[in-house]
Amino acid sequence: MTMDIRRGVAAGVPYAAIGSGPPVLVSAGLWPTTGVGSEAMVSGAIGPLKTLAGERTLVVVNRRGGMPADLGMRGIAAEYAELIREEFGGRADVLGTSTGGSIVQQLAVDHPDAVRRLVLISTACRLGPETKHYQAQTGRLLRRGRTRAAMGVAIMEFMPRGLGPLGRATGWITARRLVPDDDAAADLATTLEAEDRFDLARLAPPISVPTLVVGGGKDKFYDRALFEETAALIPGARLLIVAGKGHIAVTNSAAAQTAIADFLRGE
């Protein structure tokens, strides 16, 4: 996909738009910094939508900088809804990956008028217990100013089992490149804390828009039971589990991309 990126800001939220046609708002997965300045982040966020290239305007959003510590998922989602209203005609298809998926679940609950169809990929109704533990630990360390230790925990979580010490060392070495200053650390902590508190089962009313849930059969952070529970909490939701794919690999699988494109086309 050609990366001809148009950047803008609406409702205080930075976005990066690619292509033309009806909009798909893409809520990116957890990234160590805010905004959409990273082409790697933008490219990764639109990966599940490659088969829609040339048909849609793909609008990538990421958390803004300077978020109040108590903003929470509801506040982040409200800003995304206002962006859709201000910049993209008031309604859009929406896709969220991982942490971005938690945000758009809140968006669909609070602002169903802004969401036409919803795709949730590598995300679920709540964090799994192990992931919740490590995210909470990372957030606490960031709040204490221990950025190197925080990034060690965060990267260790992504490493295959048995390579935890390598992950900690990598996080320690690269911490200031990933999280360059105290403001970035505070914004990341705010996001982690918001996701730790998020639980779709406690929200009302339930998501009412057509929804597709896509998960990998080998996702390290969300097991099959969580994907199934998520789909069960959303009336009429479709569920696709892609066997053999992990948290990130599933976003690039042909099966997932085809299912997402068909769903967003209304097929």
N, C-alpha and C positions, 0 to 999 in steps of 0.2 A: 504494500500500500504506500503510495506517495505521501510523504509527510509535509503537505502544504498547510501549515498550522496558522490559524487566525486566533490571536489571543485577545481577551477582553476581560472586563470586570462588570458584574451586575449584582445588585443587592450586596455589595461588598465582597462577593465571592469571585475569585479569578477562575477563568475557564479557558480551554483551548478547543477550538472548533476545527474539524476536518471534514471536507466533502460538502455535498449539497443534498437537499431533499428534506423530508420531514425529520425533526430532531430526535435523537436518542441521547438522553442524558446518561453519562457513564460515570458512576461514582467509584473512584479508584480505590484499590486496596491500600493497606497501611504503608505509608511512605515516611521516612524519617523527618522530612521537612514539609512545609506547607506550600501551597501554590502549585502552578503547572509549568514552571520554568524548565523542568527536566524533560527532554525529549524521550529519554529511556522510560520514564514513568508514563508519559502520554502513549507511547508505542505499546507498552505492556498493557495499559488499561483498555485499549481498543482491540487487543488481540482476539478476544472471543467474537468480535464482530467483523472479522475480515471478509466474510462472504457477503456482507452488506455494503462493501466499498462501492461507491458510485451511485448508491440508492438513497443514502441517508446522510444527514449532517450529524456527525458524532461529536458530542459536546462533553469533553472530559472535565470533571471538577475534582478538586482536592480541598482539604480544609484550608481556610484562610488563616493568615497569621494574626496574632494578637487576640486569640479567643479568650474570653473570660473563663476563669477556672471552673465556674459552675454552669457553663453553657449547656452541657449535656447533649445527648442525642436529639432531644426535642428541639433544642435551639439550633443545632447544625442543620437538621432537616428543614426547619422553618426558613432558613436562609436559602437552601436549595430550592424550596418551593417558590420563594420570591424571585429567584433568578429565572425560573421557568416562566413565571408570569411576566416579568419585565422584558425578557430578551427573546423568548421562544414561543410566543403566542398563547401562553397560559396552560398548555398541556403538552406532555411529551411521553414517549416510551422511555422507560428507565431501566438501567442495568447497574447492579452493584456487585462488586467482587470483594469477598473477605470482609474487612472492616467497613469498606464502602457499602457492602450489602446490609450490614446492620443499620447504617444511616438511612438507606432507602426503604428498609422495612418501616422505620419510624415515619419517613416521608409518606408512605402509602397509607399508614394508619391515620396520621394527622391531616393530610392534604390529599385525599383521594381524587379531588377535582383536578389536580395537577398531573396525575399519572394515568396514562392510557393503558399500557401494559407494563408488567414488572418482571424482570429476570433477576434471579438471585443465584449467583455462582460462587462456589467455594465459601459459602456462608450459611449460617443457620440461626434459629430462633434465639440462641444464647451461645456463649462460649462453652466449650467442653471444659471439664474441671481442671485438667492439667494446664491447658492454655490460659485459663482464667488465673490460675496460680502464678504463672510466669509473667503474664501481663501486669498483674497487680504488683509483683515484685519489681518489675521494670519501672512502673509508674512511681513507686515509693522512692526508688533510687534517684530517679530524675528530679523529684521534688526536693531531695536532700542535696542536690548539686553533684551527685556521683555519676556523672554521665558515662565515664569509661566503664564502670561496673554495670550500669544499666544496659549499655550496648552489648556487653559481654553476655548478659542474660538473654537479651533479645535474639542475638545471632545464634547462641547455643540452642535456642528453641527450634530454629530452622534446620539445624544440622542433623544428619542421620544419627541414630542411637550409637553410642560408642565414640562419637567425635565431639562430645561436649566440650572437653578442654580446648580443642582447636577453635571452636566457636567462641569461647570466652576470650581467648587470646586475640582472635581476629577483631572482635568487638572492641577490645581494649585499645588496639592499635589504630583502628579506623574511626573511633568515636567522634573525634572533632571534625572529621570530614563528613560524617553522616549527620551529626547534630552540631552545627558550627558555633552556637552561642546559647546563652541562658534562655533567650526568648524562644528559640526553636525547641529547647528541652521542655519548657513550660507548655508549649502548644502540643507537643507529643504526649506529655503526661495527661493533659486535659482530654485528649482523644482516647487514650487507654482507659482512663477512669470512666469516661462516658460509656465505652463499650463494656467494661466490667459490670456496669449497672444495668445494661440493656437485657431485656427478656421479653420477647414477643408474647409469651403466654400470659404476661401480666398486663398487656395493653388491651384497650377496648375503644371502639368496636374492632372486630377482626379486619384484616386486610380484605377489601372487597373487589379489587381490580383483578383482571385475569393475570395469573402468575405462573411462571415456570421456575422450578427449583432444580439446579444442576449441581451435582456433587461428584467427587472422585471416590472410587471404591477404596482407594488407599490414602485418603486425606489424613494427614497427621493431626490436624487440629479439630476436625469434626468427623465423628463416626457416622455410619449409615443410620443408626437410630436417631441421631439429631437431625439429619436431613429428612428422614421420614416424619419425625414430629413436626418439623417446620411446615412441610407440605400439608400435614393433617390440620394444622392451625389455620390454614388459609382455604376457605371454601372453594372447591373446584380447582385447586392448584394441580399442575402437572409436575411429576417428579422424574428426573433422569439421573440415574447413577451410572457413571462411566467406569466400567471395571478396569482395574489395574492402573488408574491414574491418581496422582497425588494432588495436593492443594493447588499447585501452580500448573502442573502438566495438564490438568483437565481443561484449563482455559484455552489451550492450543490444540485440543483434540478435534478431529474432523467431526466426530459424532456430536460433540457439544456445540460446535459452531453451526452445523447444519440444523440442529434442533432449535437453537436460538434464532437463527435467521427465519426459519419457517414460522416460529411462534410470533415473531415481531411482524411478519407479513400477514398474520392472521390466518395461517394455514393449519 
